[in-house]
């Protein structure tokens, strides 16, 4: 963990919205400070050296670094929080990752194995996949640039990253740390994502062995080993052994892509690229160190039975399977291809592998622990003749009927008549998180609004609006194949989450301290809607004018700033009628809600831009479900990074003169 040095004379006290509290380090290009903003978020802020501030080439490199970092979705990486490259003190503020570097961890605590090594491999593969999806090549992937944070490994430092050109490759001088460079970097050949894959393989092998695989007493020796030495990865378990061996292939064309590595480690088909759902799954597996996990055969999760023991798919509290289920599981284990998937993670498996008849004592295909196989009886049990069974059954019926007649004649109450057996319904299985539920069932239930046009409006059984589309994208990002939308009221939301009838809530739910939230997905502002061309350009222009007054705190905030004439109304629909008819000059409210009503009108309206106060719309999650919170935060960040959020805001509010917030809000801490 870096030692934070105190500020020295000449250091700025503030950069942007961050108050500086110390120095993290200094390099040739600039100084890195530790800063904190008003929300309590800490950032590593890289400030370009004053001597370079007038250097257009240095600024251009700095801008390139920012562009690279901003394009990468924050899946196991450090997200960019703020930047200013145009001022006198150019800086980039990135998420501060508190943790030791992988190199420091290995040199201090020794090599990794089992679950910690799996988490490292999956987390770093997730980060590389996100980096490559942004058309970025890191070019200096090494143990020093992997930080081990409380929520899993993070890949940092895009200082020498370059953006891939239209041909998909980069040709330039070799940049990187010699022992983790790829052969093509040494030879001066084309560099691409496959270069990072080679460095990833060398890094994972270092983590597993504690030894730099291309070590040497001179740079010439190191480079020669990279070009000619074959690395022994026999100590690694499958599937890690196979993907690391492939990653360390000397020829770039023989290496798997980062997508293929991640999919293979998660036990999924490598025939298609890694989706947002796969990246989200990678983050969860790499970051959750509270739930034991094990590998299962690469089948659809819903096809596998739940049971305890080696290869367990679900927590033990779900109970053991029936004998027949064990047998079915064993059959599936026999036909496995050897690919594995991870369900949760934290502690290494303690259940010994089960030997199977005919497998030579192996623990399973490709080293996977199979399902336990029940011992077959030595000889089949004798079967009674069927006529004897029917005779016995008939005898029982006669005895029961006789007893019933005697009881009725004596006036006794018939117990079986009074004690009605209630039909039983199989209870829904419990899951550690919504992420686990979706991974297992493919289903999710999301609470939404149904009475706000443009935001969340119900029409028959269908829903439409900004929140609705956002809910669907979050569900898709989590990997859901079936999304059920349920209309909720303000009072229904907390109970629905707490009781488990709702998995998430996306319903202009303002973040407060009474429940748990992911996000926020949008920073709304209390503002004012007016007719375009009405002459009202700022809040002061409303002095003495009529303003609609629904039941909203926004009305009071307007009255606190300017003297207006309130006109009472029951809801926003009535306010829009009054505004359309010219009976009021303005309607106060939250900007996207106002824009939603105005967007369906034939007349043109505009949001004044007064920004009276802020409202953070969050995604309601179940209390304590940190895994889902983190996954949803990653999806929201990706929507902003990719421009999809801007597209949704344009789609549902584009007819209104409105400047929505397009910068990702500061995310809630997931606990």
N, C-alpha and C positions, 0 to 999 in steps of 0.2 A: 504494500500500500504506500503511495507516495507520501513523503513528508511535506507538509504544508509549511513553507517558510513565511515569515511576516513580510508585510509590504515595506518597501524602502522609500527613501525620499525620491520624489519624482514620479512615483507610481500614481496613476489616476485613482480617485476614490470610487468612481462609478464608471461603468460602461453600459450605455443603453439603460435598460430597466434593472440592471444588476448592480448591487453594492459589492465592491471587492473586499475580500477578507484575507487574502494571502496569495502566495506564489506557489504554483504547482511545479513549475520548471521553466527552463529557458533554452531555446535552441538557436540555430543560426538565423532563422527567419523571424522569430518573434518570441514573446513571453506568454506563458500560459498562466492565467490567474484563476483562483477559485472565487466565484461570485454567487450571490443569492438574490432572488427577486422578492417582490412583495408577497407572492404566494408561498414563499418558503422553499422554492425549487432551487437546487444548486446546479451550477453550470461550470464547465471548464471553458474559459474564455481565452481564445488565442488572439493576441494583439500583435499586429504587424509592427516590427521594429520601426522606430521613427526614421531611421536612416533609409528605410525602404519606402516610406510613405509617398515620396515623390517619384519613385521608380515605377514606371509603367509596366515593365516586365514583371517585377515582383508583385505588383497589384494584380496583374493578369494571372499569375500563378495562384495567388490567394483566391481570386475569383473562381478559378478552375476547381480549387479544392472545395470551395463552398458549393459550387454547382454539383460536384460529385456527391458530396454528403447529403445535399437536399434531395437528390434523386433516389436515394436509397431508402426504402421503407424500413421502419425501425423494428425489424425482426432480429433480435439478438445483436443489435448494433446500437451505437449512441446517436440519438436523433439531434438534428440541429434545432435549437430553440429560438435563436435570434441572430441577426447579422447586420452589419453596416459596412459596406465597402466603399462608399462614396465620401464619407466624412474625413476629417483630418486624422482620425485614429481608427483605421480599418480594423474590424474584429469579427470573429465568428464565435458564438456561444453555443456549445454543445452540451448535451446531458452529461452531468458528472457521474461517472461510474465509480462507486466506492468498492474497492476490492484489490487483491493482489494480482500481479501478472501471472500468467501460466508458468513462465520461466521461474519466477520467484517461488511459486507454490511447489514446483517439482524439485527445485534445488534445496528447498527447506524441508519439505515433508516427504519427498520421495515419489516414485512413479505411481500412476493411477491404474486401477484395474476395476473390473466389475462395473457396477452402476455408475460411479463417478466418471469412469472413462467413457461409458456409453453416453452420458449426459453431455460431456465435453464434445464428443464427435458429432452428436445430433445438433447441439446448439451452434457449433461453428459451421457445420454444413448448412444449417438454416440461414445463418448470416451471409455466407458466401452466395447462397442462392438468391437472397434478396439483393445483394450487391450486383450480381450478374444480371438479374432482371432489370436493373436500372442502367444496364449497358456500361457498367463500370468494371475495370480491372483493378484490384487492390495493389498488386505488384510488390507488396512487402508483407505478406502474410507470414507470421512467425510467432513463437511463444510470447515475445514481448508485447505483441499487439493483440493478445487475447487476455482480457481481464476477467477474473472469476468473481462475479458479484453474488450477492445473496440470492438473486433470482436466476442464477445460471450464468454461463459464459457470454461475454460480449466481445465482438470484434471492433477494434477502434483504429484510428489513425489512417485517414485517407490522404495524408500529406503528399504522397507521391502517386496517388491514384490518377489514372487518365481515363478519359471518356472514349469509348470505342467508336471508331468512325463508321461510315456507311458500309465498309467492307467487312466489319465485324472483327477486325484485328488492329493491332497497334505495332508499329515498327519504331523503335527508338533505342537509345543506349541502355545497357543493362543497369537497372536500378533495383536495389534490394539488399538484403543481408546475405552474404555469400553462402553460408551453410544451408539456407532455405531457398536458394534460387533454383529455378528450373533449368534444364539443359539449354533450352532455347534462349534464355536470358544470357547465358554465358556465351553462346555462339553468335549472339547478335541477330537471331532470327526473329520472325514475327511473334509477337506476344499477344495472348488473349486470355479468356477465362480459364483455359486449360493450364495456364501458368500458375494461377492461384491454386488449382486443384493439386498440382505437384507439391507446392509448399504446404498445403493442408495435410497431405499424406506424411510429409516429413515432420510436421508439427505433432500430429497424433502419435506417430511412432516415438518421438521424443517423450511425450507425456506417458506413454506406456512402458518405456524402458529407462527413462531418466538419462539417456545418452543421446547426444546429437549424432544422428545417423551418418552424416557426411562430415565427420570431425577430422581435423588434421592440424599439424603444427604450422602449416603455412597455407596461404590462400591458394597457392598452386596445387597443393595436396587436396584441399577441399574441393576445388573445381574439378580436379581429375576424378575424385570419388563420385561427384554428382554425375559426371559424364559416363563413367564406366562401372561403378560399383552397384551391384544388385543388393537391395536391402532384404534382410531376413525378417519376415513378419509372422513367423510361425507361432510366436508367443501370443498373438492376438486371437480372440475368439471370433467365430463367424457370427454375423455377417461382416463384422468389422475387418477381419483379415482380408477378405476378398476385395472390398472397396479400397482399402489402403494399398494393397498390392497393385490394383489397377491405377490408382492415383499416382503411384510412383513409377509408372511406365516411362521409359526414356522418350518414346515417340508421343507427341501430343495427341495424335489421332487415336492412340490406343487407350487414352485415359477416359474415364467416365466424366460426365458433366457434374456440376454441383447439384443440379436437380436430381440426376440419377443416383448420386450418393445418398442424398437425403431420403428419397423414396425407398431405396434399398434398405437403409437403416430403419425406416419406419415400417418396413414389410409391405409396401405397396407396389403396384405395378410400375415399372420404369418405362412403359411404352409412351407415356404422355408427360408433359412438363409438370412441375410442382405448382399447384394452385395456391391461392391465398389460404384456403383451408389447410393445405399441407404445411405451409409456413407457420400457420397458427398452431397446428399440432406439434410442430417441431419446437416452438417456443415453450409450449406447455410441458412437453417431455423434458426439455433441457432445464426448465426452471422450477418444476415442482419436486421438491425433495422431501415431501411429507408422506407420500403414498408409495408403498412397495409396488414394483412392476415386474412383469415377466414377459418373456417372448411367447407368442403363440404362432401357430401356423398361419400362413398368409391366405386366409379366407375372409369372406365378409364377416364382420364382427357379429352380425345378427344371426349368422348360421352356426355359431359356436355355442355350446352349452356352458352355463355358469357353474363352476365347481371349484373346490379348494385343491391345493396341491400344486405340483409342478405344472407350469404352463397355465396357471390360473388367469382367467380373463377379468374377473370382477372381484371385489373385496369379499373376504371370507364370510362376512355377516349375511351374505345372500344365501348361505346354506349350501350343503353338499347336494349333488344331483342324485336322482334315482339311479339304481344299478344299470338300467338300460341306457341312461344318458352317458354314463361312464364308458360303456361299450361303444356307443356311437362316437364319442370323442376319440377313443383309441383308434377306431377305424379311420377317422379323419387324419389322425397323426401319422398313420402308416402311409397315407398317400400324399404327404406334404412335400412341397418342393424345397423346403429349407429356408424360405424367406421368413422373416420374423417381424412382428410389430410390437410396439411398446404401448402399454396401457398404464399411464401414471409412471412414477419412478421415485426412488429414494434409497431404499436399502437393497443390497444385492440379494439374490435368491439364496435361501438357506435350505430349501427342499432338495434332497439329492436327486439326481436324474434317475429315471425308472428304466430298468433294462427291459427290452422287448424281445420276444421270441424271434430268432432269426436275424437280429441286427448285429450280431457279433459283439454285443455288450456296449455299442455306441449309445450315447445319450439321446440321439435323435439325428435327423437329417441336418447336415451343416452345423452340427453342434447345438441344435435347439433342444431344450428339455421337452420331451413329449408329454402327452397326457398319461396319467396312470392307467394301466390296463388291468382289469380285474382278473384274478386267477380263474382259469377254466376248471370246472369240476372234472375229476378223473374219469367218471363214467356217468352217462345220463341217468337221471332218476327214473324209477319204474313208474309207468303211467297206469292209473286205475282204469278199468273198463268203463266206457262212457255210460252204460246202462246203470251201473252202480251209483254213479254220481246223480243221475236223474232220480233214481229211487230214493236216495237220501234226501234230495231236495223236496220231493213230494211229501216225504214223511214229516219234514219240518213244517211245511205248509199246513198239514192236517193238525199238528200239535198247536200251532199258533191260532188257527181258526177255532179249535175247541176251547182254548183258553179264553178267547175273546167272547164266545157265546156264554161261558160260565160267568165271566165278569159282568156281562150285560144283564143276565138273569138275576144276579145278586145286587144290581143297582150300583155296582162299583164304577167309578169314573174310568174311562179308557185313557190311560196315560198317553198312549200313542196318538189319541185323537186331540188331546189338549196341547201336547208339546209339538208345535209345528217346527219343522226344520227350515230355517231361513236359508235361502240360496246363497251360496258363497261365490264371491267374485275374486279371481286372483288379484292380489294387491300389486300396485305398480312397484317395480323394483326401485330402490333408492340408489342414488348416484352421488359420488363425492362432489361432483360439479356438473354444471350444465354442459360443459365441454365434453365430459365423459358420457353424459346421456346422449348427446348428439352423435358422438363417435360410435356408441353402441346401437342406438335405435334409428339414427338418421332423422329424428323428429325434434321439433322445437315449438313451443307455444309462446307467443309474444303479445303482450297487452298494448293496445294502441287507442288513440282518440278516434272518435267517429263523427264529431260535430264541427270540425274546423276545416273549411274549404282550403285547398292548397296545402294544408298541413296533414290532416288526417280526417278523411270524410268517408262515411259508410253509405253505400248505395246498394240496397238490398243485401246480398251476401258479400258483395265486393267492397274492397277498401281502396282508396287512392290518396295520393298526397306525398309531400316531402318526407314526413316521418314514416309513412308506409313503405316507400321505396327504400329508405334507409334501413328499416327493420329487415326487409327482404335481403338486402346486401349483407347485413351483419349475419343473418341466418346462413346465407350461402358461404360467407367467409368462415363460419364455424364448421361448415361441412354438412349442413342440414339438407336432406333430400325432400323433406315434407315440412312446410311451415304453416302453422295454424295461427291466424290473427284473431284476437279476441278484443272486443270493445270494452274498455274499462273507464270507470269514473275516477275522479280524484280520490275518493275514499276507498275504492277497491284496490288500488295499486299496492300499498304496503302489505295488506293482508294476503293478496294473491301471491306475492313473492315469498312471504314468510311461510305460507302454507304449502307452497309448491304447485299451486294450480297455474301459475305463470312462471315461465323460465326467465323472461326478460320483460321490461316495459320500455317502450319508445313512444312517449306521449307528452311532448313538451313538459317533461318531468323536471322541475327545477331542483337542482342539487341543494340539499340541506343536510343537517346532521342527524336526521331521524331514520334514515335507511342507508343502504349501500348503493354506490353508483360506479359505473364505468363512464369514461368520457371526461368532460362534456363533448358532445358531438357538434354543438353549435353555441356560440356566445351571442345570445339575443340581447337587444337593447329596448328599454322602454322608450318609446318615441311617439311621434305624432303623424297621422296620415292626413293629407290635404289634397284638394283637387289641383292637378297640374294647371299652371297658368292662372291661379287664383290671386297671385300677388303675395302670397304668404311664403317667404323665403327663409325666415328664421323664427325662433320662438317668440321674440319680441313683437313680431307682426301680428300676433294673436291678441294683443292687448285690447280688451273691450269687446272681443268677438265671442260668438256663441260656440261652445265646445261640447260635444256629446259626452255624457257622463254615465257610462255603464259601471257595473260593479268591478272596478279595477284600480289598483294603487297608482296607476299611471295618471289618473285624473288629479289626484292630490299632488303629485310631483309637478304637474303643469301649473297648478294653482300656487304652488310654493314659489314659482319663478316669475309668473306673469298673471295679472288680474284679468280673468276671463268670465264669461257668463255660462255656467254649466246648464246643460239641457239633459234632464234625466232620461235614461233609456234602459230597457230590460236586458239587452244583449247587443253584441256587435252587429247582428243582422239588422236590428232596428237602427243602430247608428249609421249603417251604410245607406239605409233608406233616407234618413235625415240628411246625410251628406249629399246624396244624389239629388235630392229635392232642393238643396240650397238652404235648408233650415238650420244647419250648423256649418261652421267653417273648418272644423277639424275633429278628428277622433284620436284620442290618446290610447296607447296599448303597446304590446310587445311587437317588435317590427315584423317578424315573419308571420305572426297571426294577422296583423293589419294587412300585410302584403298578400296573404292568402285570400282574404275577402276581396281586396281591390283587384286582384289579378283576373277575376271572372267578370268584372264589370266592363261594359262597352266604352265608358269614359276613361280618361287617363288620370291616374292618381300618382302621388309621390310620397315617399317617407321623408320627413323633413331633415332627418340627420341630427336631431337634437341630442340623442344618446343620453337620456336623463339618468339612467342607471342600467346595470347589467343583470342579466338572468342567464345562468348556465344550464342549458338543457342536457341532462345526463341520461344514460341508459340504466334503468333500475335493475339491479342484480340481487340475488339472494345474499343475505348477510353472511360474511365469511367465505364467499365463493371467489377467492382471489384468482384462481386459475382462469375462470371465465372473464373476470374483470380485465385481466392482462390481455387475454385474447381479443376482447372487444376493443380495448384501447389500441391494439395493433392494427385492427381492421379500420378503425376510424382514422388513425394516422395515415394509413395507406390511401384512404379515400381523398384526404387532403393532398397528399404527396402526388398522387396520380392525376389530380384535377377533376376527379369524379364528383367531389363535393360541389365544386363550382358548377358543373354540369347540372346537378340536381337543383341547385338554387336558381339557375337560369330557367330550367324547365318549368318550375312551379311558380316562380315569381317574376319571370322575365318581362311581363307587360307593365310592371310598375317601375317608376323611377326610384330605384332603390339600390343602395350600395351595401350589400350584405358583407358580413365578416368572412373573409376568405383565408385568413391565417388560422392554422390549427390552434385551438385553445390549449392552455396548460392542462395536462391530464391529472385526474384524481389519483391519489396513491391507493394501490390495491392492497387491502389488508384482509 
